[in-house]
Structures are given as structure tokens and as C-alpha cells.
Amino acid sequence: MQNTDADYFTSASTIKIFIGLAVREQVLDGDLSYTDKIKRDLDLALRNLDNEATNRLIDALGGCDRRNQTIYKYTKSNLTQLNRYMLGGGKQNITNPRGLTKGDGSHIHSR
């Protein structure tokens, strides 16, 4: 696969990068409280790739559609999409190589 904006693949757990960025953004904006439960779920989702914890975070963050707005904000592309809960039925979550490099957070500065 070439590293182009036209290529995409099933994201599997790589989509969790954007869930983590969304938690950070909403906590800093005051839209989400950084409770022990959110901390625990974030740790489980990112360190252990726990799908149930990720699904709880998606709910706490306002669902899939709202997360796609966050993903677009970072990637400037619709080739990375959260289309369903982890291990859920329906359209696959997708990403693309360039989108993942933009989701690493290296371009984000402290607020």
C-alpha cells in the first residue's frame, strides 16, 4: 500500500489514538471530567487495547459521529472514520497511513 490520501484500511485498535486525543481535548475544554473511571478506561483502552473500555469512552465522549468531527479536525480527511463501536456490527472503522501519523499528537501543543 502506498502512503497516499486515497488508500485506507480497517483501523482495528489504531482508531483508539483518536479516542485518546478526544478525551484530552474534552477534558482541557471542560466538557469532560477527568474522573477515576475515565482515567481507568483510558488506561485500559490505550495500554491493554480493551474494547469494552473504549466503548465506554466513546459513549462518554458523545458517540461515533461526534468523534468523527474530532478525527477530521486532526487529519483534515474523511479517510479515518469511527463508524461503529469496537467489535460492533456494521461498517468497519477505517484509517489511512497519513491520518495515523497526524493522530500521534506530536503537532499538539499544550493549551
Z-matrix of the N, CA and C atoms (Angstrom, degrees):
N
C 1 1.444
C 2 1.524 1 109.08
N 3 1.295 2 115.97 1 131.76
C 4 1.450 3 120.88 2 175.80
C 5 1.521 4 109.23 3 -77.64
N 6 1.298 5 115.75 4 157.06
C 7 1.453 6 121.23 5 177.57
C 8 1.531 7 108.40 6 -90.83
N 9 1.326 8 115.87 7 77.15
C 10 1.457 9 120.99 8 -178.54
C 11 1.520 10 109.69 9 -124.38
N 12 1.309 11 115.43 10 168.21
C 13 1.455 12 119.44 11 177.25
C 14 1.519 13 112.31 12 -76.84
N 15 1.321 14 118.18 13 -6.62
C 16 1.457 15 120.98 14 -178.37
C 17 1.528 16 112.69 15 -91.99
N 18 1.311 17 118.21 16 -17.04
C 19 1.459 18 122.41 17 -176.19
C 20 1.520 19 111.22 18 -94.14
N 21 1.318 20 116.24 19 141.33
C 22 1.456 21 120.41 20 173.52
C 23 1.525 22 108.79 21 -147.07
N 24 1.333 23 115.91 22 164.32
C 25 1.447 24 121.51 23 -179.94
C 26 1.525 25 108.52 24 -148.70
N 27 1.320 26 116.72 25 166.15
C 28 1.459 27 121.28 26 176.61
C 29 1.523 28 108.51 27 -60.99
N 30 1.309 29 116.32 28 130.65
C 31 1.466 30 120.13 29 -170.54
C 32 1.521 31 114.66 30 -79.56
N 33 1.325 32 118.12 31 -27.15
C 34 1.465 33 121.44 32 -173.61
C 35 1.533 34 108.95 33 49.55
N 36 1.317 35 119.23 34 -133.36
C 37 1.464 36 120.82 35 -175.87
C 38 1.520 37 114.58 36 -79.61
N 39 1.324 38 118.58 37 -7.76
C 40 1.467 39 119.03 38 179.38
C 41 1.527 40 111.69 39 -63.70
N 42 1.317 41 118.40 40 -23.03
C 43 1.470 42 121.90 41 178.74
C 44 1.532 43 111.03 42 -64.48
N 45 1.336 44 116.30 43 -20.27
C 46 1.464 45 120.76 44 -178.01
C 47 1.524 46 112.15 45 -65.49
N 48 1.328 47 117.89 46 -21.60
C 49 1.465 48 121.13 47 174.11
C 50 1.522 49 109.26 48 -55.22
N 51 1.328 50 115.72 49 -44.97
C 52 1.456 51 120.44 50 -177.02
C 53 1.524 52 112.17 51 -73.66
N 54 1.317 53 117.73 52 -27.03
C 55 1.467 54 120.84 53 174.12
C 56 1.531 55 108.17 54 -65.70
N 57 1.322 56 116.55 55 -43.86
C 58 1.467 57 120.60 56 177.31
C 59 1.518 58 112.22 57 -61.43
N 60 1.326 59 117.27 58 -42.59
C 61 1.464 60 120.90 59 177.32
C 62 1.524 61 110.94 60 -63.39
N 63 1.317 62 116.75 61 -38.17
C 64 1.468 63 120.41 62 179.65
C 65 1.529 64 110.82 63 -66.43
N 66 1.339 65 117.39 64 -39.90
C 67 1.465 66 120.35 65 176.54
C 68 1.523 67 109.06 66 -60.25
N 69 1.323 68 116.64 67 -48.75
C 70 1.467 69 121.03 68 -179.97
C 71 1.522 70 111.14 69 -56.65
N 72 1.315 71 116.13 70 -47.62
C 73 1.456 72 121.65 71 -177.68
C 74 1.530 73 111.32 72 -62.10
N 75 1.335 74 116.77 73 -47.28
C 76 1.460 75 119.45 74 -177.55
C 77 1.524 76 112.50 75 -69.43
N 78 1.328 77 117.69 76 -33.49
C 79 1.464 78 120.36 77 176.79
C 80 1.534 79 109.14 78 -66.83
N 81 1.327 80 117.56 79 -47.06
C 82 1.462 81 120.76 80 -179.63
C 83 1.523 82 112.46 81 -64.69
N 84 1.323 83 116.94 82 -32.32
C 85 1.463 84 121.25 83 178.53
C 86 1.528 85 112.62 84 -80.79
N 87 1.337 86 117.02 85 -7.62
C 88 1.456 87 121.07 86 -179.43
C 89 1.524 88 113.75 87 81.50
N 90 1.329 89 117.16 88 12.36
C 91 1.463 90 121.37 89 -179.39
C 92 1.527 91 113.14 90 -89.62
N 93 1.321 92 117.23 91 -10.69
C 94 1.461 93 122.33 92 -178.99
C 95 1.522 94 108.19 93 -142.57
N 96 1.312 95 116.40 94 131.17
C 97 1.460 96 120.79 95 176.57
C 98 1.525 97 108.94 96 -81.93
N 99 1.322 98 115.80 97 135.06
C 100 1.461 99 121.14 98 -179.32
C 101 1.525 100 108.81 99 -86.24
N 102 1.327 101 114.79 100 71.43
C 103 1.461 102 122.12 101 -176.76
C 104 1.529 103 110.54 102 -78.14
N 105 1.322 104 115.14 103 169.30
C 106 1.469 105 119.48 104 176.09
C 107 1.526 106 110.95 105 -59.69
N 108 1.342 107 117.00 106 -36.24
C 109 1.466 108 120.62 107 179.52
C 110 1.531 109 111.07 108 -65.58
N 111 1.335 110 116.96 109 -44.00
C 112 1.470 111 120.33 110 178.03
C 113 1.530 112 109.78 111 -64.63
N 114 1.315 113 117.67 112 -43.97
C 115 1.466 114 121.54 113 177.90
C 116 1.530 115 110.85 114 -57.78
N 117 1.334 116 115.53 115 -46.66
C 118 1.467 117 120.20 116 -178.92
C 119 1.530 118 110.83 117 -63.73
N 120 1.344 119 116.38 118 -46.51
C 121 1.463 120 119.22 119 179.96
C 122 1.525 121 111.79 120 -64.45
N 123 1.319 122 117.12 121 -38.17
C 124 1.466 123 119.77 122 178.30
C 125 1.531 124 110.67 123 -64.36
N 126 1.325 125 116.01 124 -43.04
C 127 1.463 126 120.42 125 177.84
C 128 1.531 127 110.53 126 -62.23
N 129 1.311 128 116.97 127 -46.00
C 130 1.470 129 120.56 128 179.64
C 131 1.533 130 111.35 129 -63.87
N 132 1.321 131 116.52 130 -41.47
C 133 1.465 132 120.56 131 -178.12
C 134 1.525 133 111.87 132 -66.14
N 135 1.329 134 116.71 133 -43.73
C 136 1.470 135 119.30 134 -174.47
C 137 1.525 136 114.23 135 -88.76
N 138 1.303 137 118.04 136 -34.72
C 139 1.472 138 119.99 137 -179.09
C 140 1.527 139 112.74 138 -86.57
N 141 1.330 140 115.47 139 -39.70
C 142 1.460 141 119.67 140 -174.94
C 143 1.524 142 113.16 141 -106.43
N 144 1.336 143 116.36 142 -1.53
C 145 1.469 144 122.46 143 -177.93
C 146 1.523 145 111.24 144 56.32
N 147 1.325 146 115.94 145 38.50
C 148 1.455 147 123.11 146 -178.04
C 149 1.531 148 109.89 147 -74.40
N 150 1.329 149 116.32 148 116.14
C 151 1.464 150 120.80 149 -176.79
C 152 1.530 151 113.00 150 -72.24
N 153 1.319 152 118.08 151 -36.39
C 154 1.465 153 120.43 152 178.58
C 155 1.527 154 110.43 153 -64.50
N 156 1.329 155 117.08 154 -42.48
C 157 1.466 156 120.78 155 177.22
C 158 1.528 157 110.37 156 -63.05
N 159 1.317 158 116.62 157 -39.90
C 160 1.462 159 120.53 158 177.48
C 161 1.518 160 110.83 159 -62.24
N 162 1.318 161 117.38 160 -42.86
C 163 1.466 162 120.55 161 178.72
C 164 1.525 163 111.94 162 -63.23
N 165 1.324 164 117.11 163 -37.47
C 166 1.469 165 119.84 164 176.66
C 167 1.530 166 110.19 165 -64.86
N 168 1.331 167 116.83 166 -38.67
C 169 1.465 168 120.40 167 177.25
C 170 1.526 169 111.27 168 -65.76
N 171 1.319 170 116.58 169 -42.24
C 172 1.472 171 119.78 170 177.97
C 173 1.528 172 109.45 171 -57.30
N 174 1.330 173 117.09 172 -43.81
C 175 1.465 174 120.73 173 177.10
C 176 1.528 175 111.25 174 -61.97
N 177 1.328 176 116.77 175 -47.27
C 178 1.467 177 121.14 176 -178.63
C 179 1.530 178 111.58 177 -62.27
N 180 1.331 179 116.18 178 -28.23
C 181 1.466 180 121.86 179 -177.90
C 182 1.525 181 113.67 180 -89.55
N 183 1.319 182 117.40 181 -1.36
C 184 1.452 183 119.62 182 176.09
C 185 1.512 184 116.35 183 102.92
N 186 1.319 185 117.93 184 10.61
C 187 1.459 186 120.91 185 175.08
C 188 1.519 187 114.65 186 94.15
N 189 1.325 188 114.65 187 177.35
C 190 1.470 189 122.04 188 -173.47
C 191 1.524 190 112.89 189 -66.37
N 192 1.317 191 118.10 190 -44.27
C 193 1.465 192 120.11 191 -176.34
C 194 1.523 193 111.59 192 -60.84
N 195 1.309 194 116.16 193 -43.11
C 196 1.468 195 119.63 194 179.05
C 197 1.526 196 111.06 195 -64.84
N 198 1.321 197 117.33 196 -35.88
C 199 1.466 198 120.12 197 179.08
C 200 1.526 199 111.14 198 -67.72
N 201 1.310 200 117.18 199 -32.78
C 202 1.464 201 118.90 200 178.17
C 203 1.518 202 111.55 201 -64.15
N 204 1.327 203 117.33 202 -29.82
C 205 1.461 204 119.93 203 174.58
C 206 1.526 205 110.14 204 -65.32
N 207 1.326 206 115.94 205 -40.78
C 208 1.467 207 120.40 206 177.41
C 209 1.527 208 110.67 207 -64.99
N 210 1.322 209 116.54 208 -45.00
C 211 1.465 210 120.72 209 -179.60
C 212 1.527 211 110.02 210 -59.92
N 213 1.320 212 117.00 211 -45.48
C 214 1.470 213 120.49 212 179.63
C 215 1.527 214 110.74 213 -61.82
N 216 1.314 215 116.94 214 -38.04
C 217 1.469 216 121.14 215 178.78
C 218 1.534 217 111.04 216 -56.18
N 219 1.334 218 116.66 217 -39.69
C 220 1.465 219 120.76 218 -178.33
C 221 1.519 220 113.22 219 -84.82
N 222 1.323 221 117.56 220 -37.57
C 223 1.470 222 120.13 221 -172.88
C 224 1.523 223 113.97 222 -96.69
N 225 1.321 224 117.32 223 -21.12
C 226 1.472 225 122.74 224 -175.03
C 227 1.525 226 110.89 225 56.41
N 228 1.331 227 115.26 226 34.31
C 229 1.459 228 121.88 227 -177.44
C 230 1.527 229 109.15 228 -152.17
N 231 1.318 230 115.97 229 152.74
C 232 1.462 231 120.77 230 173.91
C 233 1.529 232 111.76 231 -97.50
N 234 1.320 233 117.29 232 12.55
C 235 1.467 234 120.59 233 -178.91
C 236 1.527 235 112.59 234 -83.83
N 237 1.308 236 118.03 235 -4.91
C 238 1.458 237 122.05 236 169.22
C 239 1.515 238 105.72 237 -117.28
N 240 1.344 239 116.16 238 119.08
C 241 1.462 240 120.99 239 -175.23
C 242 1.521 241 111.28 240 -141.54
N 243 1.317 242 114.83 241 136.78
C 244 1.460 243 121.91 242 170.61
C 245 1.524 244 106.13 243 -95.73
N 246 1.320 245 117.22 244 100.37
C 247 1.462 246 122.63 245 -174.33
C 248 1.520 247 114.19 246 -98.02
N 249 1.332 248 116.45 247 -13.45
C 250 1.460 249 119.55 248 -177.17
C 251 1.525 250 108.68 249 -162.41
N 252 1.315 251 115.15 250 168.12
C 253 1.463 252 119.94 251 174.14
C 254 1.524 253 109.18 252 -67.36
N 255 1.318 254 115.59 253 160.74
C 256 1.458 255 120.93 254 178.10
C 257 1.526 256 108.87 255 -61.58
N 258 1.322 257 116.24 256 132.71
C 259 1.459 258 125.50 257 -178.92
C 260 1.528 259 112.89 258 61.50
N 261 1.325 260 116.85 259 17.09
C 262 1.455 261 120.80 260 177.67
C 263 1.514 262 110.87 261 -85.54
N 264 1.305 263 116.08 262 170.00
C 265 1.455 264 120.84 263 177.62
C 266 1.513 265 111.02 264 -86.14
N 267 1.305 266 115.60 265 164.74
C 268 1.455 267 120.39 266 177.07
C 269 1.517 268 112.77 267 106.58
N 270 1.308 269 114.31 268 -163.34
C 271 1.459 270 122.01 269 -177.27
C 272 1.528 271 110.45 270 -59.29
N 273 1.316 272 116.28 271 136.66
C 274 1.464 273 121.98 272 -177.93
C 275 1.530 274 111.89 273 -68.14
N 276 1.328 275 116.27 274 149.20
C 277 1.454 276 121.49 275 167.45
C 278 1.528 277 106.53 276 -72.60
N 279 1.321 278 115.96 277 138.79
C 280 1.464 279 119.40 278 -176.59
C 281 1.530 280 110.75 279 -129.95
N 282 1.314 281 114.54 280 161.15
C 283 1.460 282 120.98 281 174.01
C 284 1.511 283 108.57 282 -151.84
N 285 1.317 284 115.13 283 176.38
C 286 1.449 285 120.26 284 175.74
C 287 1.518 286 107.97 285 -140.97
N 288 1.319 287 118.03 286 157.12
C 289 1.462 288 120.37 287 -174.15
C 290 1.524 289 114.35 288 -54.93
N 291 1.309 290 117.45 289 -43.46
C 292 1.467 291 119.47 290 -179.86
C 293 1.521 292 111.37 291 -66.82
N 294 1.326 293 116.27 292 -37.28
C 295 1.451 294 119.25 293 178.07
C 296 1.516 295 112.20 294 -62.20
N 297 1.310 296 116.56 295 -40.03
C 298 1.463 297 119.84 296 178.89
C 299 1.519 298 112.08 297 -65.87
N 300 1.317 299 117.73 298 -36.84
C 301 1.463 300 118.69 299 178.94
C 302 1.519 301 110.95 300 -68.73
N 303 1.315 302 117.72 301 -27.61
C 304 1.460 303 120.70 302 177.35
C 305 1.520 304 110.75 303 -80.32
N 306 1.312 305 116.72 304 -18.56
C 307 1.472 306 120.76 305 -179.99
C 308 1.503 307 113.90 306 -88.64
N 309 1.329 308 117.87 307 3.65
C 310 1.463 309 119.14 308 -177.81
C 311 1.517 310 112.26 309 -77.51
N 312 1.344 311 116.91 310 -8.55
C 313 1.460 312 120.46 311 175.53
C 314 1.513 313 114.89 312 83.09
N 315 1.326 314 118.13 313 -1.72
C 316 1.474 315 119.81 314 -175.86
C 317 1.521 316 112.63 315 -67.87
N 318 1.314 317 117.58 316 -18.75
C 319 1.463 318 120.24 317 -179.68
C 320 1.528 319 112.59 318 -93.77
N 321 1.323 320 116.93 319 3.02
C 322 1.456 321 121.23 320 -178.08
C 323 1.521 322 109.26 321 -93.55
N 324 1.289 323 115.51 322 133.35
C 325 1.464 324 120.70 323 177.10
C 326 1.514 325 108.62 324 -108.31
N 327 1.309 326 117.19 325 153.74
C 328 1.460 327 121.12 326 178.51
C 329 1.514 328 109.27 327 -60.96
N 330 1.332 329 113.48 328 145.29
C 331 1.467 330 118.22 329 177.81
C 332 1.502 331 110.43 330 -87.65
